[in-house]
């Protein structure tokens, strides 16, 4: 039996996504829409394949295995699987200091 997962975007993840798309749209609206579509498509595929993403390496090295990520280079979509729910937590530019951002955000959420 195939289990279907519900996908929820946190407020901070929605804010991250909006910032990414707004930033790209300043230079190229068509590219911004393409990236938005790709990010939404990849996250929607988690409904049937929640473990598709890898465990976040920076957190794994700290002994934290609860968080996974999908890559839409250079962005990293961070999420957590809990029961039959996927919580999208962040959309981050991989050029930033991702470890500090993730630890700050994810530890606050628990």
N, C-alpha and C positions, 0 to 999 in steps of 0.2 A: 504494500500500500504506500502510495506517495503522499507524504505529508506536505501541506501548503502552509507557509509561514506568512504572517502579517508583517508588513514593513512600516515602521514609524520613523519619521524624521524629527529629531530634537530641534528645539528652537535655535540652538547654537549651530547645528548642521545646516539648517535652512539659511541662517544668516551667513555662514561661510560660503554656501553655494551662491547666494545672491551677490556677495562681494566678488567672487571669482567671475561670475558672468558679467557683472557691471564693469569690472576692470577690463575684460576682454572686449566687451562691446564698445568701449571707448575707441578702440582701434579698428575693430572688425565685427560688426553685428552678425554677419553670416557665420563667422567662426564661433562666436559666443553661443549662437543657437545650436550649432553642431556639437559643441562640447556639452551644453546642457542636455541635449538629447542623448549623448553617449553616457553621461553620468547617470541619468535617470534610467536608461536601458540596462546598464550594468547592475544598478541596485535592484531593479525590478526582477532581474534573473535570480536574485537571492531567494525569492519566494519558493522556488523548487530546489535550489542548490545553495543552502545557507553556508556551508563550509567551503565554498568555492574560493574565498579569499584566504590569503596566508595569515598566520598569526603575526601581529605587528612586531618586527624584529627588535626594536628598541625596548619594548615592554617585555618581550620574551627573555631578553638578556637580564631583566630585573626579576625574573621568575613569575611574570604576569602573563597568563595564557588565555584570558577571557576575551581579548579583543582581536579582531581580524581586520584586514584591509583589502580593498580592491584598488587597483591602479588604473588611472586614466591619466597617463603622464602629461605634465608633471604633478598631477593631483593624486592625493591619497584619500580614499573614502574609508573612514574608520567606523566600524560597527561592532555590535555585540549581539550574540544569539542568547536568548533566554526563553526557555520552553519553546513555544511555537511563534515567538516574536523576534523580529530583527529590529534593533534600534540603531539607526544611523546617527552617529555622534558628532562627526566632524568631516569637513572637506578641507584638506590642508595642502598647501603648496609644499612639495617635497624639498624645495630649496631653503625653506625656513628651518629653524632648529626644532624639528618635529618632536624629539624626545621631551624637551621641556614643556612644550605645548600640550602634548598628550598626557604627561604625568600630571600636570596642573589640572587639566579638564577632567580626566578620567578618575582621578583620586577623589575629586570633589563629588562626583556622581555616585561613587561606590560601586 
